[in-house]
């Protein structure tokens, strides 16, 4: 049996662990970016600039203060409403 000091079992296992970790990290970053981009259009959400009874963006769990939404693209009015409304 020939011992090759440049390719030991320990070195091979370290390389495999490093490769697996790098692969996992890359897939997590890709997944996070994909999730961040999954917003729907105002048309799909049936967004309107006026409330529906007591349901309005400002008291929705998805509302981002001032004029944003976690689920709907673009700016939204705090007094607006869409079918994705969820109670805070």
MOGIHU-V659911 format. One record per residue. RES is the residue in one small letter. PSI is psi in radians with two decimals (none if undefined). OMEGA is omega in degrees with one decimal (NA if undefined). Layout:
# MOGIHU-V659911
RES&PSI&OMEGA  RES&PSI&OMEGA
This chain:
# MOGIHU-V659911
x&2.34&-178.0  x&2.17&177.0  x&2.20&177.7  x&1.80&-174.8  x&-0.32&-179.3  x&-0.29&-179.3  x&1.40&179.3  x&2.85&178.4  x&-0.73&179.9  x&-0.77&-180.0  x&-0.68&178.3  x&-0.76&179.4  x&-0.69&176.6  x&-0.74&179.1  x&-0.71&179.3  x&-0.72&178.7  x&-0.73&178.4  x&-0.75&179.1  x&-0.73&178.8  x&-0.74&178.5  x&-0.75&179.1  x&-0.69&178.8  x&-0.75&179.1  x&-0.75&179.0  x&-0.78&179.9  x&-0.70&-179.3  x&-0.59&178.4  x&-0.71&178.7  x&-0.73&178.9  x&-0.72&-180.0  x&-0.71&179.6  x&-0.75&178.8  x&-0.67&179.4  x&-0.73&179.3  x&-0.64&-178.5  x&-0.40&-176.4  x&0.06&-175.0  x&1.21&174.5  x&2.70&179.6  x&2.79&178.8  x&2.82&178.1  x&-0.62&179.8  x&-0.77&179.7  x&-0.68&-179.4  x&-0.04&-177.5  x&0.80&-179.0  x&2.47&174.3  x&2.67&-176.8  x&0.05&179.7  x&2.68&-178.2  x&2.89&174.3  x&1.72&-173.0  x&-2.13&-179.9  x&0.07&-179.9  x&2.07&176.0  x&2.83&-174.7  x&-0.69&-175.5  x&-0.37&176.4  x&0.46&178.1  x&2.50&179.2  x&-0.37&-177.9  x&-0.10&-176.1  x&2.36&174.1  x&2.02&-172.4  x&2.52&-175.0  x&-1.27&-177.0  x&0.64&-178.9  x&2.94&179.1  x&2.50&178.1  x&-0.37&-173.1  x&-0.42&-174.9  x&2.37&179.4  x&2.60&174.0  x&-2.92&-179.7  x&2.63&177.9  x&2.68&178.1  x&2.44&175.4  x&-0.44&178.0  x&0.07&-179.5  x&-3.13&-179.3  x&2.59&170.9  x&2.99&-176.4  x&-0.11&178.5  x&0.12&-177.4  x&2.36&175.2  x&2.36&-179.1  x&2.37&176.8  x&none&NA
